[in-house]
Amino acid sequence: MVGCSLLVGACGLFGLMSMVLAMRADSVDLEVYRAGGEAVLAGRDLYNEPVWYDFRFTYPPFAALVFTPLSPLSAEAARILVVLLNTSLLVFIVARSWRSLGPTRTHLLVPAVIAVSGASFALESVHSNFIDGQINLLLVALVLADLTGPTDHPLRGVGVGLAAALKLTPLIFVAYLIVTRKYRQAAVASATAAGTVLVSFLLVPAATTDYWLRGMFADLSRIHVDLASRHNQSLRGLLLKNGVPETPALWLWLVLGATVGVAGLTLAAWAARRGERLLGASLCGLCAAAVSPWSWGHHWVWLVPLEVFLVSAVGRPDRRGRWLPTLVLVASALPGVLALADPMDDDATPVLADGPLAFVLANFYMLIFMTVLAAAVADLRGRRTPPAAQPPGSLIGPATAHHSHLREE
């Protein structure tokens, strides 16, 4: 018990220290958000010229409208506010993930949430979200609230729609709702996203026309880094970084991306049908990052709910062997480990310039994704007991009628 208390305290302290460091970071993406909101308020062009130094605004126009409250704040005040908001969102994601697994023992939930939330700061995807001032934790929270909430809630789907209005990658969850036969929720999500486009046309018509009707949503040249950069942690990035010429890589990515997308959605739906909604949502989120033409490390923040699932699964003797190697791999996604090959810094000289380990580190997220897919297939095929059955002393308690609606699929 003392050891567990020390672990929880250490994780919480690590998280607090990480928050303080993030408040002192440059937060480049946050500055772009603020500049986008300022451009809207000032009536300046949002897409045809850089909004902050040489950085262009690449998000939907609705996102710029959402960012407008940040513009009047000083850079320091905005940074502190976003760090606090991201911390709250991280805690919400971890707590919601735990509760989605079944009825929880309250006296164990709080220390578990503190421990996992604090430890999550060590994930490169979470670390970069805080350092850059990114909004990916907000997207995960919106989607997770939808997918793990009561299945009969009339507003289920709104979170997915709002997330897709801020970034395009959450649109994959509309497909996920369809393949899991949640047609009403898919319709609500689609209507919500369409509604945000209509609002954008009314409030910022020129920017909305540029983005949606003139194809700027698909213009990857607006990203200030080359597609073959180590920053690109997607399937397409993997092909380009490993010597496939650009044109063949495009066609190969289209074929492989479609295949991986279908396989990922199929596996996510399979997990959902087995009652593993958290695993299904996590697989879908990771799949979005994998098949996207461009994915930064911070796009892989769906590793956080997956981390909760893995900790829970490893606590079950009948599933430990299938998931423990994956948990170890995910836990090794530390900034310090990744920095050995400098996968996020094109200007630095890599400590490991070549060789198998350099390849592993430079393509770490795609390798994690493939490992997770393989482990999920093995687990779903080999599982013999329902997910609600937990060993004595675990965080997840026995199923009750009060919580049955949370597991209904």
C-alpha positions as CSV (number, residue, x, y, z in Angstrom):
1,M,0.0,0.0,0.0
2,V,2.9,2.4,0.8
3,G,4.5,1.5,-2.5
4,C,1.3,2.3,-4.4
5,S,1.0,5.6,-2.5
6,L,4.6,6.5,-3.4
7,L,4.0,5.7,-7.0
8,V,0.8,7.8,-7.2
9,G,2.6,10.7,-5.5
10,A,5.6,10.4,-7.9
11,C,3.4,10.4,-10.9
12,G,1.4,13.3,-9.7
13,L,4.6,15.3,-8.9
14,F,6.0,14.4,-12.4
15,G,2.7,15.7,-14.0
16,L,2.9,18.9,-11.9
17,M,6.5,19.5,-13.0
18,S,5.6,18.9,-16.6
19,M,2.8,21.5,-16.4
20,V,5.2,24.1,-15.0
21,L,7.7,23.4,-17.8
22,A,4.9,23.6,-20.4
23,M,3.9,27.1,-19.1
24,R,7.5,28.3,-19.9
25,A,7.6,26.8,-23.4
26,D,7.3,28.7,-26.7
27,S,4.0,27.0,-27.6
28,V,4.3,27.7,-31.4
29,D,0.9,26.2,-32.3
30,L,-0.9,28.2,-29.6
31,E,0.6,31.4,-31.2
32,V,-0.8,30.3,-34.6
33,Y,-4.2,29.7,-33.0
34,R,-4.1,33.2,-31.4
35,A,-3.0,34.7,-34.7
36,G,-5.8,32.9,-36.5
37,G,-8.4,34.2,-34.1
38,E,-6.9,37.7,-34.4
39,A,-7.1,37.6,-38.2
40,V,-10.8,36.8,-37.9
41,L,-11.4,39.7,-35.4
42,A,-9.4,42.1,-37.6
43,G,-11.1,41.0,-40.8
44,R,-7.7,39.9,-42.4
45,D,-7.2,37.1,-44.8
46,L,-7.0,33.8,-42.9
47,Y,-5.6,31.4,-45.5
48,N,-3.8,33.2,-48.4
49,E,-0.9,34.6,-46.3
50,P,0.9,33.6,-43.1
51,V,-0.8,34.5,-39.9
52,W,2.2,34.3,-37.6
53,Y,5.8,34.7,-39.0
54,D,5.9,32.1,-41.9
55,F,3.2,29.9,-40.3
56,R,-0.1,29.5,-42.2
57,F,-3.4,28.7,-40.6
58,T,-4.3,25.1,-41.6
59,Y,-7.5,24.5,-39.6
60,P,-11.1,24.8,-40.6
61,P,-12.5,28.4,-40.3
62,F,-14.8,27.3,-37.5
63,A,-11.6,26.6,-35.4
64,A,-10.4,30.2,-36.0
65,L,-13.8,31.4,-34.6
66,V,-13.3,29.2,-31.5
67,F,-9.8,30.6,-31.0
68,T,-10.9,34.3,-31.0
69,P,-11.1,34.5,-27.2
70,L,-7.4,33.7,-27.0
71,S,-6.4,36.6,-29.1
72,P,-6.8,39.5,-26.6
73,L,-4.8,37.6,-24.0
74,S,-1.0,38.0,-23.6
75,A,1.1,35.1,-24.8
76,E,1.9,34.2,-21.3
77,A,-1.7,34.3,-20.1
78,A,-2.9,32.2,-23.0
79,R,-0.1,29.7,-22.4
80,I,-1.0,29.3,-18.7
81,L,-4.7,29.0,-19.6
82,V,-4.2,26.4,-22.2
83,V,-1.9,24.3,-20.0
84,L,-4.6,24.3,-17.3
85,L,-7.3,23.4,-19.8
86,N,-5.2,20.6,-21.2
87,T,-4.5,19.3,-17.8
88,S,-8.2,19.2,-17.0
89,L,-8.9,17.5,-20.3
90,L,-6.2,14.9,-19.7
91,V,-7.7,14.1,-16.2
92,F,-11.1,13.9,-17.8
93,I,-9.9,11.5,-20.5
94,V,-8.3,9.2,-18.0
95,A,-11.2,9.3,-15.6
96,R,-13.8,8.8,-18.4
97,S,-11.7,5.9,-19.8
98,W,-11.6,4.1,-16.5
99,R,-15.3,4.6,-15.9
100,S,-16.1,3.3,-19.4
101,L,-14.6,0.0,-18.5
102,G,-17.3,-0.7,-16.0
103,P,-18.5,0.3,-12.5
104,T,-15.4,1.6,-10.7
105,R,-14.4,1.3,-7.0
106,T,-14.4,4.9,-6.0
107,H,-11.7,4.7,-3.4
108,L,-9.3,3.3,-6.1
109,L,-10.4,5.5,-9.0
110,V,-8.9,8.8,-7.7
111,P,-5.4,7.5,-7.1
112,A,-5.6,5.5,-10.4
113,V,-6.5,8.7,-12.3
114,I,-3.8,10.7,-10.7
115,A,-1.2,8.0,-11.4
116,V,-2.1,7.5,-15.1
117,S,-2.6,11.2,-15.7
118,G,0.8,12.0,-14.3
119,A,2.5,9.2,-16.1
120,S,0.9,10.2,-19.3
121,F,3.0,13.4,-19.4
122,A,5.9,11.1,-20.2
123,L,4.2,10.1,-23.5
124,E,5.8,12.1,-26.4
125,S,2.3,12.7,-27.8
126,V,1.0,14.2,-24.5
127,H,4.3,16.0,-23.9
128,S,4.2,17.8,-27.3
129,N,0.5,18.7,-26.9
130,F,1.4,20.6,-23.7
131,I,4.7,22.1,-25.1
132,D,3.1,23.2,-28.4
133,G,-0.2,24.4,-26.9
134,Q,-2.1,21.9,-29.1
135,I,-5.8,21.0,-29.0
136,N,-5.7,17.3,-29.6
137,L,-6.7,16.5,-26.0
138,L,-9.8,18.5,-26.6
139,L,-10.6,16.4,-29.6
140,V,-10.1,13.2,-27.7
141,A,-12.3,14.4,-24.9
142,L,-15.1,15.4,-27.2
143,V,-15.1,12.1,-29.0
144,L,-14.6,10.0,-25.9
145,A,-17.5,11.7,-24.2
146,D,-19.7,10.7,-27.2
147,L,-18.5,7.2,-27.7
148,T,-18.5,6.1,-24.0
149,G,-21.6,7.9,-22.8
150,P,-25.1,6.5,-22.5
151,T,-26.0,5.0,-25.9
152,D,-29.6,6.5,-25.8
153,H,-28.5,10.1,-25.1
154,P,-30.2,12.4,-27.7
155,L,-27.0,14.5,-28.1
156,R,-24.7,11.6,-28.7
157,G,-22.8,12.5,-31.9
158,V,-22.4,16.2,-31.2
159,G,-19.0,15.7,-29.7
160,V,-17.7,13.9,-32.8
161,G,-19.2,16.6,-35.0
162,L,-17.6,19.4,-33.0
163,A,-14.2,17.6,-33.0
164,A,-14.4,17.3,-36.8
165,A,-15.2,21.0,-37.1
166,L,-11.9,21.8,-35.3
167,K,-9.7,19.3,-37.2
168,L,-10.6,17.0,-40.1
169,T,-9.2,13.7,-38.8
170,P,-12.0,13.0,-36.3
171,L,-14.3,12.6,-39.3
172,I,-13.2,8.9,-39.2
173,F,-15.4,8.5,-36.2
174,V,-18.5,9.2,-38.3
175,A,-17.5,6.1,-40.3
176,Y,-16.9,4.3,-37.0
177,L,-20.4,5.1,-35.8
178,I,-21.8,3.8,-39.1
179,V,-19.9,0.5,-39.0
180,T,-21.0,0.0,-35.4
181,R,-24.6,0.6,-36.6
182,K,-25.1,3.8,-34.6
183,Y,-26.8,5.5,-37.5
184,R,-28.6,8.2,-35.5
185,Q,-25.4,9.2,-33.8
186,A,-23.6,9.3,-37.1
187,A,-26.4,11.5,-38.5
188,V,-26.1,13.8,-35.4
189,A,-22.4,14.1,-35.9
190,S,-22.7,14.8,-39.6
191,A,-25.4,17.5,-39.0
192,T,-23.3,19.1,-36.2
193,A,-20.2,19.3,-38.5
194,A,-22.4,20.7,-41.3
195,G,-23.9,23.2,-38.9
196,T,-20.4,24.5,-38.0
197,V,-19.7,25.0,-41.7
198,L,-22.9,27.0,-42.1
199,V,-22.0,29.1,-39.1
200,S,-18.6,29.7,-40.7
201,F,-20.1,30.8,-44.0
202,L,-22.3,33.3,-42.1
203,L,-19.5,34.8,-40.0
204,V,-16.4,34.4,-42.2
205,P,-17.6,33.8,-45.7
206,A,-14.4,34.6,-47.6
207,A,-12.3,32.3,-45.4
208,T,-14.9,29.5,-45.5
209,T,-15.0,29.8,-49.3
210,D,-11.2,29.5,-49.5
211,Y,-11.1,26.5,-47.2
212,W,-14.0,24.4,-48.4
213,L,-14.7,25.5,-52.0
214,R,-11.1,26.3,-53.2
215,G,-9.6,23.2,-51.8
216,M,-7.3,24.6,-49.1
217,F,-8.4,21.8,-46.8
218,A,-6.4,19.4,-49.0
219,D,-3.4,21.6,-49.7
220,L,-0.5,19.9,-47.8
221,S,2.0,22.5,-49.1
222,R,0.5,24.8,-46.4
223,I,2.3,22.7,-43.8
224,H,5.7,24.3,-43.3
225,V,7.6,21.0,-43.2
226,D,8.3,18.6,-46.0
227,L,6.2,15.4,-46.2
228,A,9.3,13.3,-46.0
229,S,10.3,15.0,-42.7
230,R,10.8,13.0,-39.6
231,H,8.0,15.0,-38.2
232,N,5.5,13.1,-40.4
233,Q,4.6,10.1,-38.2
234,S,2.0,8.6,-40.5
235,L,1.9,5.7,-43.0
236,R,2.7,8.1,-45.9
237,G,5.6,9.6,-43.8
238,L,6.9,6.1,-43.2
239,L,7.0,5.4,-47.0
240,L,8.7,8.7,-47.8
241,K,11.2,8.6,-45.0
242,N,12.4,5.1,-46.0
243,G,13.3,5.9,-49.6
244,V,10.0,5.4,-51.6
245,P,9.9,8.1,-54.3
246,E,7.2,10.7,-54.0
247,T,4.9,9.7,-56.8
248,P,5.0,5.9,-56.1
249,A,4.7,6.7,-52.4
250,L,1.5,8.6,-53.1
251,W,-0.2,5.7,-55.0
252,L,1.2,3.2,-52.5
253,W,-0.1,5.3,-49.6
254,L,-3.6,5.5,-51.3
255,V,-3.8,1.7,-51.6
256,L,-2.2,0.9,-48.2
257,G,-4.0,3.7,-46.5
258,A,-7.4,2.5,-47.7
259,T,-6.5,-1.1,-46.6
260,V,-5.3,0.0,-43.2
261,G,-8.3,2.3,-42.8
262,V,-10.7,-0.5,-43.5
263,A,-8.8,-3.0,-41.4
264,G,-8.6,-0.5,-38.5
265,L,-12.3,0.3,-38.6
266,T,-13.2,-3.3,-38.9
267,L,-11.1,-4.2,-35.9
268,A,-12.5,-1.2,-33.9
269,A,-16.1,-2.3,-34.7
270,W,-15.2,-5.9,-33.7
271,A,-14.0,-4.6,-30.3
272,A,-17.1,-2.5,-29.9
273,R,-19.4,-5.5,-30.6
274,R,-17.5,-7.4,-27.9
275,G,-18.3,-4.7,-25.4
276,E,-14.8,-3.1,-25.6
277,R,-15.9,0.4,-26.5
278,L,-12.7,2.0,-25.1
279,L,-10.5,-0.2,-27.1
280,G,-12.7,0.4,-30.2
281,A,-12.5,4.2,-29.8
282,S,-8.7,4.0,-29.2
283,L,-8.1,1.8,-32.3
284,C,-10.2,4.2,-34.4
285,G,-8.3,7.3,-33.2
286,L,-4.9,5.6,-33.8
287,C,-6.1,4.5,-37.2
288,A,-6.9,8.2,-38.1
289,A,-3.4,9.2,-37.2
290,A,-1.9,6.3,-39.2
291,V,-3.8,6.9,-42.5
292,S,-3.7,10.7,-42.5
293,P,-1.3,12.1,-45.1
294,W,0.4,14.0,-42.3
295,S,0.5,13.2,-38.6
296,W,2.6,15.0,-36.0
297,G,3.6,13.1,-32.9
298,H,0.9,15.0,-30.9
299,H,-1.8,13.5,-33.2
300,W,-1.1,10.2,-31.5
301,V,-2.7,11.3,-28.2
302,W,-5.2,8.5,-28.5
303,L,-2.5,6.5,-26.8
304,V,-3.9,7.9,-23.5
305,P,-7.2,6.1,-23.4
306,L,-5.4,3.1,-24.9
307,E,-3.0,3.3,-22.0
308,V,-5.9,3.0,-19.5
309,F,-7.3,0.0,-21.4
310,L,-3.8,-1.6,-21.3
311,V,-3.4,-1.1,-17.6
312,S,-6.8,-2.6,-17.0
313,A,-6.2,-5.6,-19.4
314,V,-2.8,-6.3,-17.9
315,G,-4.5,-6.6,-14.5
316,R,-6.4,-9.6,-15.8
317,P,-4.3,-12.8,-15.7
318,D,-6.2,-14.2,-18.8
319,R,-5.3,-11.2,-20.9
320,R,-1.9,-10.2,-19.5
321,G,0.2,-12.2,-21.9
322,R,-1.5,-10.6,-24.9
323,W,-1.3,-7.0,-23.8
324,L,1.8,-6.7,-21.5
325,P,4.3,-6.3,-24.4
326,T,2.1,-3.6,-26.0
327,L,1.9,-1.7,-22.7
328,V,5.7,-1.8,-22.4
329,L,6.1,-0.5,-25.9
330,V,3.6,2.3,-25.4
331,A,5.2,3.3,-22.1
332,S,8.6,3.6,-23.9
333,A,7.3,6.4,-26.0
334,L,9.3,9.0,-24.0
335,P,10.7,12.2,-25.5
336,G,14.1,11.2,-24.2
337,V,14.0,7.8,-25.9
338,L,12.6,9.2,-29.2
339,A,15.3,11.9,-29.1
340,L,18.0,9.3,-29.6
341,A,17.1,9.4,-33.3
342,D,15.9,13.0,-33.2
343,P,12.7,12.0,-35.1
344,M,11.0,15.3,-34.4
345,D,14.1,17.5,-35.2
346,D,15.2,17.7,-38.8
347,D,17.9,20.3,-38.1
348,A,19.7,18.2,-35.4
349,T,22.4,15.6,-36.1
350,P,20.9,12.2,-35.0
351,V,22.7,10.3,-32.3
352,L,21.7,7.2,-34.3
353,A,21.9,8.1,-38.0
354,D,21.1,4.6,-39.3
355,G,20.7,1.0,-38.3
356,P,17.7,-1.0,-37.0
357,L,17.3,1.0,-33.8
358,A,17.3,4.3,-35.7
359,F,14.6,2.9,-38.0
360,V,12.5,1.8,-35.0
361,L,12.8,5.2,-33.2
362,A,12.1,7.3,-36.4
363,N,8.9,5.2,-37.2
364,F,7.9,4.6,-33.6
365,Y,4.2,5.5,-33.8
366,M,3.5,3.4,-36.8
367,L,5.2,0.5,-35.2
368,I,3.2,1.0,-32.0
369,F,0.0,1.1,-34.2
370,M,0.8,-2.2,-35.9
371,T,1.7,-3.8,-32.6
372,V,-1.6,-2.7,-31.1
373,L,-3.6,-4.0,-34.1
374,A,-1.9,-7.4,-33.8
375,A,-2.4,-7.6,-30.0
376,A,-6.1,-6.6,-30.5
377,V,-6.7,-9.4,-33.0
378,A,-5.1,-11.9,-30.7
379,D,-7.0,-10.7,-27.7
380,L,-10.4,-10.5,-29.4
381,R,-10.0,-14.0,-30.9
382,G,-8.6,-15.5,-27.7
383,R,-10.9,-14.0,-25.1
384,R,-13.1,-16.4,-23.2
385,T,-14.6,-14.2,-20.5
386,P,-16.7,-11.1,-20.8
387,P,-14.9,-7.8,-20.2
388,A,-17.0,-7.0,-17.1
389,A,-15.6,-10.0,-15.2
390,Q,-12.7,-8.6,-13.2
391,P,-10.4,-10.3,-10.7
392,P,-10.9,-9.5,-7.0
393,G,-9.1,-6.4,-5.8
394,S,-9.1,-4.7,-9.3
395,L,-10.2,-1.1,-9.9
396,I,-13.1,-2.3,-12.0
397,G,-15.9,-3.7,-9.8
398,P,-18.6,-6.3,-10.7
399,A,-21.2,-5.2,-13.3
400,T,-24.4,-3.7,-12.0
401,A,-27.6,-2.7,-13.6
402,H,-26.9,0.9,-12.9
403,H,-23.9,0.8,-15.2
404,S,-25.3,-1.7,-17.8
405,H,-26.2,1.2,-20.2
406,L,-22.5,2.1,-20.4
407,R,-21.5,-1.2,-21.9
408,E,-24.5,-1.7,-24.2
409,E,-23.6,-2.2,-27.8
